[in-house]
Amino acid sequence: MVIRRSNGSSAIIEDILYVPGMKCNLLSVGQLIEKGFPITMKNEVLELFDASNKLVLRPPLSKNRTFKTLISSTKVQCPQTVVENKQSWLWHLRFGDLNFKSLN
C-alpha cells in the first residue's frame, strides 16, 4: 500500500491483506511493528513513523478505543494480482484463497 502524505510524499506498507468491498480496512499495530514501523502512543494519539523516522499517520483515539484515520492511498496496481480469467478467481475464492499456481 502506498500512502500519500499531506505534504505530497509517499510511505509504503508492504505485504498487507486487501479485501475488496470492505467499507473500512484495518491495520494491525503488531504487524506494523513487525515490519519495522516505529509507533508511539501517548496523550490518546498514535504516531506511526517510517524507516526514515518521518511521520506517516497520527490518528487520535476514538470513543470505541480504536485509532481511526482516513488514508489517501495512491493508485498502484500489482502485476501479480491481475488475472484475466474470472473463472480462476472463482476457484481461488472457493478454495479459501489458494494461490493461483496451486490451482493450475
N, C-alpha and C positions, 0 to 999 in steps of 0.2 A: 504494500500500500504506500503510495506517495502522498504525503500530507503537505499541502501548501500552507505556509505560514502567512501571518498577516503582513509581513514585510516583503513577501514575494518569493522568498527562498523556499526550499523543499526539505522535508525529512522523510526518510524511507524506513518503513517497518516491514521486515521480510517474513516469509513463511507464516502467513495468517490464514485463517479459515474464512471463506467468503460464502455467505448463504444468501442466494438471490431471493428477493421477495420479503426479506425481513424488514420490519418497519424501523428497527434500530439495531445497531451492531454493538457487540460487547468486546472490550479489550481487557484481557486478564492482566492484572498488575504483576502477578507471579511470572507469567510468560514474558512480559516486557522486561522484568529484572533479569530473567534467564538470558534474554537476547542482548543484555548489556546496556539497557537504558537506565541511567540513574534516576531515582524517584525520591522526592521528599514530600512529606505530608506534615503540615503544621498550620495552625490557625484556620482549620477547616478548609484548606486548599491543598490540592495535589499538584505537584510540579513534575513534569516529565521532561527529561533532557536527552539530547542525542549524544553520540560518542564524542563530539566536539564540545560538549557541555553547553550547547545552545538550547534554550527553552523551546520545547515542541508544543506542549499542552499545559494549561493552567486552569483546570476546572474547579469550581467551588463545590463543597459538599452540599448535596440536596437533602430534602426532607426525608427521603427514603434511604438515606445513608449510602448513596451512590454518587459518583462524580460524573455528571452529565456534561457533555461538550458537543458542539457542532464542529465536525471535521470537514474542511473543504479539501476534498481529495482531487487530484488531477486525474484525467482520463488516461489510463495506462492499460494496454492490452498485452497480456502474456501469451506468447505463441503456443505454449504448452497447454493452455486451457481452451484453445479454439478448435472445435471439432465440427466438421461439415455435416456428418451423418447424425441426424436426430435419433435414429434407431440406436446408435451407440450410447447416447445419453440416457435413453430409456432403460437399457440394460445396466448401465452404470448405476443408476438410481435403484433399480430392482435388486441388485446385488450389494446394496449397502455401501455405495461409493467405492466399489472395487476399481482399481486402476485400469485404464484402457488397454494396456499391454497384456494384462492377465485376461481381460475379456476376449481379446483376439485369440 
